[in-house]
Amino acid sequence: MAGVRVAALGLFVVGFGWGLWMIASALREKSPRIPEVAKAVPMKAPELRTTRDGVLDDAWLGRTLALPAGASLMELNLEKLRSRLLTDGQVLTANLTRIFPDRLLVTISERTPVARIRAGQEGNSRDWLVARDGVVFAGAGYSEAVLESMPWLAGIALVPEGAGFRPIPRMDVVSRLLTDAQFAAEPLYRMWQVVSMARLDSDNEIEVTMKDNTTVVFGAKGGFFVQLSNLDFMMERISRLPRAKTRIDLSLGREVPVMVEPVAATEPKGGREKPVATPFFKLQPNSQSKNQREL
């Protein structure tokens, strides 16, 4: 019986080793064939998956990847294609996955724009979008209603970099104000036309110009909810006053100075208010100060 057990154990070890050797041989034999088979199968159109609030579509993906007709999965350089996607500032993250034999899955997350800027040469300007982290990008897929709902950005320095611009410093502070205003004072936020960062670094102040020519100064040191509440209260108080321009300073805490410029007696009531102008950033690449373009 002892001899039988030893013989059985020996047969088991030999059989197990032979099985491992056969598996390794099969893998070595078939591994060179896998790329050859994959190369013979043309891939389907790339599939795009984006974030829930994303707006980019398959047409944008096709234009951006610009894959040659009849390409196969094994011919693709995924890292190069990923870099091509990330060149668009609207794309925050990107991952590409091969699904054999003929599918390419592209998963991205998109930046959310919070403001607009207009920049370019005289007669050849264009609108750009600014994300919460200060990244400036062209923007694709947004409806006209979404674009019109965002205020213009002013009082910043645009630094050209590549085909676009460097991220705008301290944009996270302005984004927090815009987000809080949308959440806590949405009717007032819809009236915001221009948000200026001109005194953000020097005085920690953000100046907002509304569509009715009311100027509001926010302090950037603390939170914005109390200031927005004070603004709502003050706008209700002065809504019945005849005025051409109003300046409300919320940066002093409980003290809220309000300066009201009354309407001139000879000025028609219906035509006293002029629309707020859109900030324009003029770029002059050949000038000496080409690295910074200020409004």
C-alpha positions in Angstrom: 0.0 0.0 0.0 2.9 2.3 0.8 4.4 1.6 -2.6 1.0 2.3 -4.3 0.7 5.7 -2.5 4.3 6.7 -3.6 3.6 5.7 -7.2 0.3 7.6 -7.2 2.0 10.7 -5.8 4.7 10.4 -8.4 2.2 10.2 -11.3 0.3 13.2 -9.9 3.5 15.3 -9.8 4.5 14.2 -13.3 1.0 14.9 -14.7 0.9 18.3 -13.0 4.3 19.3 -14.4 3.3 18.1 -17.9 0.1 20.2 -17.8 2.1 23.3 -16.8 4.5 22.7 -19.6 1.7 22.3 -22.1 0.0 25.6 -21.0 3.3 27.5 -21.3 4.0 26.0 -24.7 0.6 27.0 -25.9 1.0 30.5 -24.7 4.4 30.8 -26.3 3.1 29.4 -29.6 -0.1 31.6 -29.7 1.1 34.9 -28.3 2.7 36.0 -31.6 -0.5 35.3 -33.4 -2.7 37.6 -31.3 -1.5 40.9 -32.8 -1.6 39.4 -36.3 -5.3 38.5 -35.8 -6.1 41.8 -34.3 -4.4 43.7 -37.2 -6.7 41.9 -39.6 -9.9 43.2 -38.0 -10.8 46.9 -38.8 -12.0 48.6 -35.6 -15.4 50.2 -35.2 -16.0 53.9 -34.5 -14.6 54.8 -31.1 -17.2 54.8 -28.2 -17.3 57.8 -25.9 -18.3 57.8 -22.3 -18.3 61.2 -20.5 -19.5 62.6 -17.2 -23.2 63.0 -16.5 -23.2 66.7 -17.1 -20.7 66.4 -20.1 -21.6 67.8 -23.5 -19.0 66.3 -25.8 -20.2 63.8 -28.3 -19.0 61.1 -30.8 -18.6 63.7 -33.5 -16.1 65.7 -31.4 -14.3 62.4 -30.5 -13.9 61.5 -34.2 -12.5 65.0 -35.0 -10.1 65.0 -32.1 -8.7 61.4 -32.5 -8.6 61.7 -36.3 -8.0 57.9 -36.7 -7.1 56.7 -40.2 -9.8 54.7 -42.1 -9.5 50.9 -41.6 -7.2 51.2 -38.6 -7.1 48.2 -36.2 -6.8 48.2 -32.4 -3.2 47.0 -32.3 -2.1 49.8 -34.6 -3.2 52.5 -32.2 -0.8 54.4 -29.9 -3.1 54.8 -26.9 -0.7 57.2 -25.0 -0.5 59.5 -28.1 -4.2 59.5 -28.5 -4.7 60.3 -24.8 -2.4 63.3 -25.1 -4.4 64.4 -28.2 -7.6 64.4 -26.1 -6.0 66.2 -23.1 -4.8 69.0 -25.5 -8.4 70.2 -25.4 -8.8 72.1 -22.1 -12.4 71.0 -21.8 -11.1 67.5 -21.1 -10.0 67.0 -17.5 -9.1 63.3 -17.6 -9.1 60.7 -20.4 -8.6 56.9 -20.5 -8.6 54.7 -23.6 -9.3 50.9 -23.4 -9.0 48.3 -26.2 -11.8 45.8 -26.3 -10.9 43.0 -28.7 -11.4 42.4 -31.5 -12.6 45.8 -32.8 -13.8 48.3 -30.0 -12.1 51.3 -28.6 -13.7 52.7 -25.4 -12.8 56.3 -24.5 -13.8 57.5 -21.0 -13.4 61.2 -20.2 -14.4 63.7 -17.6 -15.0 67.3 -18.5 -14.3 70.7 -16.9 -17.3 72.8 -16.0 -17.2 76.4 -17.3 -18.2 79.3 -15.0 -17.4 82.4 -17.0 -16.5 83.7 -20.4 -13.8 85.9 -21.9 -13.5 87.5 -25.3 -10.0 87.8 -26.7 -8.1 88.1 -30.0 -7.0 90.6 -32.6 -9.2 93.6 -33.7 -11.8 92.2 -36.1 -10.8 88.6 -35.3 -11.8 88.0 -31.7 -13.4 84.9 -30.3 -15.1 83.8 -27.1 -13.4 81.4 -24.6 -14.7 79.7 -21.5 -13.0 79.6 -18.1 -13.3 76.6 -15.8 -13.4 76.5 -12.0 -9.6 75.8 -11.9 -8.8 78.7 -14.2 -8.2 76.7 -17.3 -9.2 78.6 -20.5 -10.6 76.5 -23.3 -12.6 77.0 -26.5 -15.6 75.0 -25.5 -17.7 72.7 -27.7 -21.3 71.3 -27.3 -22.7 74.0 -25.1 -26.1 75.4 -26.0 -26.6 79.2 -26.5 -28.7 79.4 -23.4 -25.9 77.9 -21.2 -23.3 80.3 -22.7 -25.6 83.4 -22.2 -26.1 82.5 -18.6 -22.4 82.8 -17.7 -20.9 86.3 -16.9 -17.9 87.8 -18.6 -14.6 87.9 -16.8 -12.5 91.1 -16.6 -9.5 92.6 -14.8 -7.2 89.6 -15.5 -3.9 89.1 -17.4 -4.0 86.6 -20.2 -0.7 84.8 -20.8 -0.5 83.0 -24.1 0.7 79.4 -24.0 0.7 77.1 -26.9 -2.6 77.4 -28.8 -4.4 78.9 -25.8 -3.6 80.6 -22.5 -2.1 79.7 -19.1 -4.7 79.0 -16.3 -5.9 82.2 -14.6 -4.6 82.5 -11.0 -7.1 82.6 -8.1 -10.0 81.6 -10.3 -11.0 79.2 -7.6 -12.1 82.2 -5.4 -14.2 83.7 -8.1 -15.7 80.3 -8.9 -16.8 79.9 -5.3 -18.5 83.3 -5.4 -20.3 82.3 -8.7 -21.4 78.9 -7.3 -22.7 80.4 -4.0 -24.6 83.1 -6.0 -26.2 80.5 -8.2 -27.2 78.5 -5.1 -28.3 81.2 -2.7 -29.3 84.2 -4.9 -30.1 82.8 -8.4 -32.4 85.7 -9.5 -29.6 88.1 -8.7 -27.0 85.9 -10.4 -29.0 86.1 -13.6 -28.4 89.8 -13.6 -24.6 89.6 -13.4 -22.9 90.8 -16.5 -19.1 91.3 -15.7 -17.0 89.9 -12.9 -13.7 91.8 -12.4 -10.6 90.4 -10.7 -8.7 93.6 -11.0 -8.4 94.2 -7.3 -8.5 90.6 -6.1 -4.7 90.4 -5.4 -4.3 94.0 -4.1 -7.4 94.4 -2.0 -9.0 91.0 -1.9 -12.1 92.3 -3.6 -14.2 91.1 -6.5 -16.3 93.6 -8.4 -19.5 92.6 -10.2 -21.3 94.8 -12.7 -24.9 93.9 -13.2 -27.0 94.4 -16.3 -28.7 97.4 -14.8 -25.4 99.1 -14.2 -25.3 98.4 -10.5 -21.8 97.7 -9.2 -21.3 95.3 -6.3 -18.1 94.9 -4.4 -17.5 91.5 -2.6 -14.8 90.9 0.0 -12.9 87.7 -0.8 -11.4 87.0 2.6 -14.3 85.1 4.1 -17.5 83.4 2.9 -20.0 84.9 0.4 -23.4 83.8 1.8 -23.8 86.7 4.2 -22.7 89.2 1.6 -25.2 87.7 -0.9 -27.9 88.0 1.7 -27.0 91.6 2.3 -27.1 92.2 -1.4 -30.5 90.7 -1.7 -31.8 93.0 1.1 -30.2 96.1 -0.4 -31.5 95.5 -3.9 -35.0 95.2 -2.5 -34.6 98.5 -0.7 -33.3 100.5 -3.6 -35.4 98.8 -6.3 -38.0 101.6 -6.1 -35.5 104.5 -6.3 -35.0 106.4 -9.5 -31.4 105.9 -10.3 -28.9 105.8 -13.1 -26.1 103.9 -11.3 -25.6 102.3 -7.9 -22.5 101.1 -6.1 -22.9 98.6 -3.2 -19.8 97.7 -1.1 -20.3 94.4 0.7 -16.6 94.0 1.7 -16.9 95.9 5.0 -19.0 93.4 6.9 -22.1 94.8 8.5 -21.3 98.3 7.2 -22.7 98.3 3.6 -22.1 101.7 1.9 -24.5 102.3 -0.9 -23.9 105.2 -3.4 -26.8 106.0 -5.6 -26.5 108.3 -8.6 -29.9 109.8 -9.3 -31.4 110.2 -12.8 -30.9 113.7 -14.3 -34.1 115.7 -14.5 -33.8 116.2 -18.3 -32.9 112.5 -19.0 -35.7 110.3 -20.3 -36.5 107.6 -17.8 -36.7 104.8 -20.4 -33.3 105.5 -22.0 -31.1 106.3 -19.0 -29.4 102.9 -18.7 -26.8 101.8 -21.2 -26.0 98.1 -21.6 -22.8 97.0 -20.0 -20.0 96.5 -22.5 -18.5 93.1 -23.1 -14.8 93.0 -21.9 -12.4 92.6 -24.7 -8.8 91.3 -24.4 -6.6 92.6 -27.3 -3.7 90.3 -28.1 -0.6 91.7 -29.7 1.9 88.9 -30.2 4.6 91.1 -31.7 4.6 93.7 -29.0 7.2 93.8 -26.2 4.7 92.9 -23.5 3.4 89.8 -25.4 3.4 87.6 -22.4 0.7 89.5 -20.6 -2.5 91.0 -22.1 -4.6 93.0 -19.6 -8.1 94.3 -20.2 
